[in-house]
Amino acid sequence: MIEIAIDGTAASGKGTLAKKLAKKYGFVHLDTGLLYRKVANELIVKKKHTSLNIEKYSFEIARNLNFIEIKKENLRSEETAKLASLIATYPRLREILNSKQKEFVGNNKKKFHGCILDGRDIGTKILPNADFKFFIDACIEIRAKRRLLEKNISFLHENDEKCMLQSLIREMKERDKLDSSRITSPLVPAIDAHVIDTSFIDADELLLKVTKIIEGI
Ligand code: DC
């Protein structure tokens, strides 16, 4: 089974790339951020996110995670992302979610020729022997603009847009800092990763670049 590891910062284009590659090659894909978001969301729903026992609750939720349920929900809010980034610093939680990710790969080995996982520690921790590793990044202003566009808010006043952009930049910077400075499996490119900056290229250009690397063109 061909393994492709894609890591990178928020809104860098890694998720879209992973989906497009999976479609192109017929590989199975797992957005590993969804696992962290799902645990965060459950904590919020169960009103446990401010509890002193938040770590313990997050472990319980993670142990009972069901992959099929995850896809059906909307887990994209910044509140969920922020809490996901915080709980992602718990080593025990990472251990639980790491084994779920490895289990996912193992379960799909016979069904698919390849798997693509995207996240923060795929090339360094989950698939250290991946056939291809990519680390995707872009400048913060461009990533925040992409996030704003994804929100699809029409008729936004120019000043409101500036305000939203500034607050997105702030939130994303905080999250990047937390993700890359944590002790366990921080967000860093694997030494053998292809590092690609998507600040000035779109999703199709990125796909082309990556496809050329994979196919050795
Ligand atoms: O990819 P995302 O924005 O959905 O991820 C949300 C958070 O989950 C991210 O800020 C950090 C955490 N995460 C992680 O620590 N390791 C992963 N492999 C994926 C996500």
Boltz pocket constraint, residues with backbone or C-beta under 6 A from the ligand:
constraints:
  - pocket:
      binder: B
      contacts: [[A, 10], [A, 32], [A, 33], [A, 34], [A, 36], [A, 37], [A, 81], [A, 84], [A, 85], [A, 88], [A, 118], [A, 119], [A, 120], [A, 121], [A, 122], [A, 175], [A, 179], [A, 185]]
      max_distance: 6.0
